[in-house]
Structures are given as structure tokens and as C-alpha cells.
Amino acid sequence: MTSDTSASEALAQAAHRSAGSFELVLGPVLMALVGLLLDGVFGTRPLLTVLFTIWGALGAGVSIYFRYRHQYATVTAGSGTRAGTDGERSR
């Protein structure tokens, strides 16, 4: 049972790590499709497609950045150290 639990835990961790790559790809692609649809409705092609693609990429990047900061804070809090605002560790 222990090896089964550790294998499923490792699989869950791998899936969690790969979520960022899907987010970086799917966010801009889906937003570009929405922009393309709206461009067709309003006749502004390719303005909204480009803007929504950039918005999707920025949103995905910001999301991954803050998720990383949260995970870093969780790890450093668990190890007994606290991360400073300038990236240095303080006790």
C-alpha cells in the first residue's frame, strides 16, 4: 500500500506541475479565439484578437507568478525560515 500511495502522490505532483504549461498555452489560445469571435461580430479584425491574446498571456503569466510565490512562502514557512521582500531569508 505504501508504494501505491507514493506512486499516486508522485502522479498528483507531476500533474500539478504540468498545469502551468497548459495554462501558458491554453490561456492565450482561448482568449485569441474569443477575440476572433468578437472581431467577426464587430468587424475589427485583427484588433481584438491581438489584444485578447496579449491579455491571455499576461493573465497566465501573472497567475503562475503568484502561484509560485505562494508555494515558495509555504515551503519557507514549513522550513522555519521566512522570506523577506527582497528575496533574502531572515530568521
C-alpha positions as CSV (number, residue, x, y, z in Angstrom):
1,M,0.0,0.0,0.0
2,T,2.8,2.4,0.7
3,S,4.2,2.1,-2.8
4,D,0.7,2.6,-4.3
5,T,0.2,5.7,-2.1
6,S,3.6,7.2,-3.0
7,A,3.1,6.4,-6.7
8,S,-0.3,8.2,-6.7
9,E,1.2,11.1,-4.8
10,A,4.0,11.4,-7.3
11,L,1.5,11.3,-10.1
12,A,-0.6,14.1,-8.5
13,Q,2.5,16.2,-8.0
14,A,3.5,15.8,-11.7
15,A,0.0,16.7,-12.8
16,H,0.1,19.8,-10.6
17,R,3.5,20.9,-12.0
18,S,2.3,20.4,-15.6
19,A,-0.8,22.6,-15.1
20,G,1.3,25.7,-15.6
21,S,2.3,24.7,-19.1
22,F,-1.3,24.1,-20.1
23,E,-2.2,27.4,-18.6
24,L,0.5,29.2,-20.6
25,V,-0.7,27.6,-23.8
26,L,-4.5,27.4,-23.4
27,G,-5.0,30.9,-21.8
28,P,-3.7,32.9,-24.8
29,V,-5.3,30.4,-27.4
30,L,-8.7,30.6,-25.8
31,M,-8.6,34.4,-25.4
32,A,-7.5,34.6,-29.1
33,L,-10.5,32.6,-30.1
34,V,-12.8,34.8,-28.1
35,G,-11.1,37.9,-29.7
36,L,-11.5,36.3,-33.2
37,L,-15.2,35.7,-32.5
38,L,-15.7,39.3,-31.3
39,D,-13.7,40.6,-34.2
40,G,-16.1,38.8,-36.5
41,V,-19.1,40.4,-34.7
42,F,-17.8,43.9,-34.6
43,G,-15.7,43.9,-37.9
44,T,-12.5,45.0,-36.1
45,R,-10.3,42.1,-37.3
46,P,-7.5,41.6,-36.0
47,L,-7.5,44.2,-33.2
48,L,-9.5,42.3,-30.6
49,T,-7.7,39.0,-31.5
50,V,-4.3,40.6,-30.8
51,L,-5.5,42.4,-27.6
52,F,-7.2,39.3,-26.1
53,T,-4.1,37.1,-26.9
54,I,-1.8,39.5,-25.1
55,W,-4.3,39.7,-22.2
56,G,-4.5,35.9,-22.0
57,A,-0.7,35.6,-22.0
58,L,-0.3,38.3,-19.3
59,G,-3.0,36.7,-17.2
60,A,-1.4,33.3,-17.4
61,G,2.0,34.7,-16.5
62,V,0.6,36.6,-13.5
63,S,-1.3,33.6,-12.3
64,I,1.8,31.4,-12.5
65,Y,3.9,34.0,-10.8
66,F,1.6,34.4,-7.8
67,R,1.1,30.6,-7.5
68,Y,4.9,30.3,-7.4
69,R,5.2,32.9,-4.7
70,H,2.5,31.2,-2.7
71,Q,4.3,27.8,-3.0
72,Y,7.6,29.4,-2.1
73,A,6.1,31.1,1.0
74,T,4.5,27.8,2.0
75,V,7.8,25.9,1.7
76,T,9.9,28.5,3.5
77,A,7.2,28.7,6.3
78,G,7.5,24.9,6.7
79,S,11.3,25.0,7.0
80,G,11.3,27.5,9.8
81,T,12.5,30.5,7.8
82,R,10.7,33.5,6.4
83,A,11.3,35.0,3.0
84,G,12.0,38.7,3.0
85,T,10.6,41.1,0.5
86,D,13.9,41.4,-1.3
87,G,14.4,37.7,-1.7
88,E,16.7,37.3,1.3
89,R,15.9,34.9,4.0
90,S,15.5,36.2,7.6
91,R,15.0,34.3,10.8
